[in-house]
Amino acid sequence: MRTFSYVFIALFLFGSLSCRDTKKAEAEMEKAIEQVEEVEQQVEEASEELDAKAKEAEEALMELDSI
């Protein structure tokens, strides 16, 4: 009976510690996902800005060609 109690207590403690690690890992994963989404947004904004400048440059070249 004692052996069973020791095994049960050991499994309970192991399970409790595993849950804590999982929560910590999930929090770190969520933080990493937020950072990736922020970088994606910055890249999208930079891409849109670059497209706008390319369009302006193309219009300027077309205007020069018409002269």
N, C-alpha and C positions, 0 to 999 in steps of 0.2 A: 504494500500500500504506500509506503514511503517513497519508493522509486517512482510510482505513478504520480504522486504529488510533486516530486522534484521535476519530473519530465513536464507535467502540466504547467508548473510555474515557469520553467525555462521557456516553454513554447509561448506562454502568455507574454512574458517580457520581450521575447524576440519579436512577436507580432506587434506589440506596442511600439517598439523601436522602429520597426519596418514602416509602420504607418507614419511616424514622424518624418522619416526620411522621404517618404513619398510626397508628403505635403510640402516639404522643403523643395524637393525636386520640381514639383508642379509650380510652385511660386517662381522658381528660377526660370522655368520654361516659359511661363506667362510673361515674365519680364523680358526675356529674349525675343519672344514673339512681338511684343510691343515695340522693341527697338528695331526689329526688322521692318515692321509696318511703317515706322517713322522714316526709316531710310528709303523705303519704297515710295513714300509720299514725296520726299525731297527729290528723288530721282525723277518722278513724274512731273513735278513742278519745273525742274531744270530742263527736262525734255520739251515741255510746252513752251518755255521761254526760248529755247534754242530754235524750235520750229517757227516761232513768231519772228525772231531775228533773221532766220533764213528767208522767210517770206518777204520781209522788208528789203533784204539785200537783193532778192530776185526782182522785186518791183523796181528798185533803183537801177539795176542793170537793164531792165526792159525800157526804162525811161531814157537811159543813156543810149541805148540802141536806136531809139526813135529820133534822136537828135540828128 
